[in-house]
Amino acid sequence: MSAHKTPTDSDPAAGRVSVTVTEKGPYLVYGRPPFCEQFIMPDPDNESWYFQEGRHFSTEAEPTALCRCGASQRKPYCDGAHVRADWDPQLTASRRPLLDGADKTEGATLTMTDNPQYCVFARFCHPFSGAWTLTELSSDPEARRLAVREASMCPSARLTAWDKASGTPYEFRFEPSLGLIEDPAVGASGGLWIRGGIPMRRENGEFFELRNRVVVCRCGQSANKPYCDGTHAAVKWRDGLQGDPVGETLPEEVY
């Protein structure tokens, strides 16, 4: 785990890896990044605890068009269904940086920033009394360790833990890659997880804020497009792809 200057000031992904969000259709992926299912897996108390890798999908097509309306019959790929689907493709998300207006929880050795607008309902913040309480108790080494882990496992960066002494955030080092979040515990498929500083832009060339970790909507129902807002869990949206997770995939260091 490393410290970026800010959680949004990620180094851009190497090479030509990027994602274009089309105005009324799919995500267009360039640069052939690795792409696979990422299953939210539980601890013994059935709380979200780690991601486990599932099937891999090709991004060899240049670009690779990925469904964002939720209606494709070729998921995760686009098949043109967005033209006929009953969905609102409008990109409604605020242009404000992630940290603008974020709440802060203070502890003796940690600060945790929280922008609930980017909650994707992955629930890694729930175990052991929750990331907020653990941050407040961060004078205790075990509480600090768990607070950093839980905030850092948040796939969307809604939560970020910051070292109070140095003012630097904790961020896993992610290979530039894409993941299809699957959430068996709630019976739903989640968003598209974009990791490792992959630039994301609109068709007009306007860039979204560069982030180390971000989740965008693929059910077509988010009210914060292109970002995921957790609606998939409420409506029990399923992509029909779920197989079996095949191998644990964790960042380089687990707190």
C-alpha positions in Angstrom: 0.0 0.0 0.0 1.3 3.4 -0.9 0.5 7.0 -0.3 -0.5 9.2 -3.2 -0.6 13.0 -2.7 -4.4 12.7 -2.7 -6.6 9.7 -3.5 -7.7 11.4 -6.7 -4.2 12.4 -7.8 -3.3 9.0 -9.1 -0.6 8.5 -11.6 -2.2 7.9 -15.1 -2.2 4.4 -16.3 0.8 3.5 -18.5 0.4 3.1 -22.2 -2.9 3.8 -24.0 -5.3 2.5 -21.5 -8.4 4.7 -21.2 -12.2 4.6 -21.0 -14.5 6.8 -23.0 -18.1 7.2 -21.7 -20.3 7.7 -24.8 -23.3 10.0 -24.3 -26.0 7.5 -25.2 -24.3 4.2 -25.4 -21.5 2.0 -24.1 -18.2 2.5 -22.4 -15.3 2.3 -24.9 -12.2 0.7 -23.5 -8.8 1.3 -25.1 -5.4 -0.2 -24.4 -6.5 -3.8 -23.7 -6.4 -3.8 -19.9 -7.0 -7.0 -17.9 -10.7 -7.5 -17.3 -12.4 -10.1 -15.0 -15.2 -10.7 -12.5 -14.6 -9.6 -9.0 -16.7 -11.4 -6.4 -17.4 -9.7 -3.0 -16.5 -12.5 -0.5 -17.5 -12.7 3.2 -15.7 -13.3 6.4 -16.9 -15.9 8.9 -19.6 -13.4 10.1 -20.8 -13.0 6.6 -19.5 -9.4 6.3 -17.8 -8.2 3.1 -14.1 -8.9 3.5 -12.2 -9.4 0.2 -12.5 -9.7 -3.6 -12.1 -13.0 -5.4 -11.4 -13.2 -9.0 -13.8 -14.9 -11.5 -13.8 -15.4 -15.2 -11.6 -13.2 -17.5 -13.0 -11.4 -20.5 -11.2 -10.1 -23.6 -10.5 -6.5 -24.3 -8.6 -7.3 -27.5 -11.1 -5.3 -29.7 -10.0 -1.8 -30.1 -12.1 -0.3 -28.7 -14.0 -2.8 -26.6 -17.6 -1.7 -26.1 -19.0 -2.5 -22.7 -22.7 -2.3 -21.9 -23.8 0.6 -19.6 -27.6 0.4 -20.2 -28.0 -3.0 -18.5 -30.0 -4.5 -21.4 -27.4 -6.1 -23.6 -27.8 -9.8 -24.3 -24.0 -10.1 -24.8 -23.0 -8.7 -21.4 -20.5 -7.5 -20.5 -20.3 -6.3 -24.1 -22.6 -3.9 -25.8 -24.9 -5.3 -28.5 -26.7 -2.1 -29.3 -29.6 -2.6 -26.9 -29.2 0.9 -25.5 -31.0 2.2 -28.6 -34.2 0.3 -27.6 -33.8 0.1 -23.8 -35.9 2.0 -21.3 -33.1 3.9 -19.6 -31.8 7.4 -19.1 -28.2 7.7 -20.4 -27.7 11.3 -19.2 -24.4 11.8 -17.4 -25.7 13.6 -14.3 -22.7 13.4 -11.9 -21.3 16.5 -10.4 -18.0 17.8 -11.8 -16.8 18.6 -8.2 -13.7 16.7 -7.1 -14.4 13.6 -4.9 -13.0 15.4 -1.8 -15.0 18.6 -2.2 -17.6 18.5 0.6 -16.6 15.1 1.9 -17.3 14.4 5.5 -14.4 13.8 7.9 -14.1 11.4 10.8 -11.2 12.2 13.1 -9.2 9.9 15.3 -6.0 10.1 17.2 -3.8 8.8 14.3 -6.2 8.8 11.3 -8.6 10.9 9.5 -11.2 9.3 7.2 -12.9 11.2 4.4 -16.3 10.1 3.3 -18.3 11.2 0.2 -21.5 9.1 0.5 -22.6 10.2 -3.0 -20.2 7.5 -4.3 -21.4 4.7 -2.1 -21.8 1.5 -4.2 -23.0 -0.6 -1.3 -20.1 -3.0 -1.2 -20.1 -3.0 2.7 -16.4 -3.4 3.3 -16.8 -0.6 5.9 -19.2 -2.7 8.1 -17.1 -5.2 10.0 -15.8 -4.7 13.6 -18.1 -1.8 14.5 -17.5 0.0 11.2 -14.8 2.1 9.6 -16.0 5.3 11.3 -15.8 3.9 14.8 -12.5 2.2 14.1 -11.1 5.6 12.8 -12.2 7.3 16.1 -10.4 4.5 18.0 -7.2 4.7 15.9 -5.0 5.3 18.9 -5.3 1.5 19.2 -3.0 -0.2 16.7 -5.5 -2.9 15.8 -8.4 -0.5 15.4 -6.1 1.7 13.2 -5.1 -1.4 11.0 -8.8 -2.3 10.5 -9.8 1.3 9.8 -7.2 1.6 7.1 -8.1 -1.8 5.6 -11.9 -1.1 5.5 -11.5 2.3 3.9 -9.0 1.1 1.4 -11.2 -1.9 0.3 -14.0 0.5 -0.6 -13.9 0.1 -4.4 -15.3 3.5 -5.3 -13.1 5.6 -3.0 -16.1 6.9 -1.1 -13.9 6.2 1.9 -10.2 7.0 2.2 -8.0 6.7 5.3 -5.4 9.4 5.9 -2.3 9.2 8.1 -2.7 12.2 10.5 1.0 12.7 11.1 2.0 12.9 7.4 -1.3 14.0 5.8 -1.0 11.3 3.2 -3.8 8.8 2.2 -3.6 5.1 2.1 -4.1 3.6 -1.4 -3.5 0.1 -2.8 -1.2 -0.1 -5.8 -3.6 -1.4 -8.5 -2.5 -2.7 -11.9 -4.5 -0.7 -14.5 -7.5 -3.1 -14.8 -11.2 -3.5 -15.0 -13.5 -5.6 -12.8 -17.1 -6.7 -13.0 -18.3 -6.5 -9.4 -20.5 -9.4 -8.4 -22.3 -9.5 -5.0 -23.7 -12.9 -4.2 -24.7 -11.9 -0.7 -27.3 -9.4 -1.9 -28.1 -11.4 -5.1 -27.0 -8.6 -7.4 -24.3 -7.6 -9.9 -22.5 -4.4 -9.2 -20.7 -1.8 -11.3 -17.7 -1.7 -13.5 -14.6 -1.3 -11.3 -11.9 0.9 -12.9 -8.6 0.6 -11.1 -5.0 1.9 -11.3 -5.5 5.5 -12.6 -7.2 4.7 -15.9 -8.2 8.0 -17.5 -12.0 8.3 -18.1 -13.4 10.9 -20.5 -16.6 11.9 -22.3 -17.0 11.8 -26.1 -16.3 15.5 -26.3 -12.9 14.9 -24.8 -13.7 16.3 -21.3 -12.0 14.2 -18.7 -13.5 13.0 -15.5 -11.4 13.3 -12.3 -8.5 10.8 -12.4 -8.8 8.3 -9.6 -7.0 5.2 -8.4 -10.3 3.4 -7.8 -13.7 4.2 -9.1 -16.9 2.3 -9.9 -19.2 3.2 -12.8 -22.8 2.1 -13.4 -23.6 -0.9 -15.7 -27.2 -1.5 -14.7 -28.4 1.7 -16.3 -30.3 2.8 -13.2 -27.8 5.0 -11.3 -28.9 8.6 -10.5 -25.2 9.6 -10.5 -24.1 8.5 -13.9 -21.5 7.5 -15.0 -20.8 6.5 -11.4 -22.5 3.7 -9.6 -24.7 4.7 -6.7 -25.7 1.3 -5.4 -29.1 1.1 -7.2 -28.2 -2.4 -8.5 -28.5 -3.7 -5.0 -31.9 -2.2 -4.4 -33.4 -3.5 -7.7 -31.5 -6.8 -7.6 -30.0 -6.3 -11.0 -28.3 -9.4 -12.4 -26.0 -9.5 -15.4 -26.5 -13.2 -15.9 -22.8 -13.9 -16.0 -22.2 -15.3 -12.5 -20.0 -18.4 -12.5 -17.8 -19.5 -9.7 -15.0 -17.4 -8.3 -11.7 -19.1 -9.2 -8.9 -17.5 -7.2 -8.4 -14.8 -4.6 -7.4 -11.4 -5.9 -6.2 -8.9 -3.3 -4.1 -5.8 -3.5 -0.5 -6.2 -2.6 -0.9 -5.6 1.1 -4.0 -6.2 3.3 -4.5 -4.1 6.4 
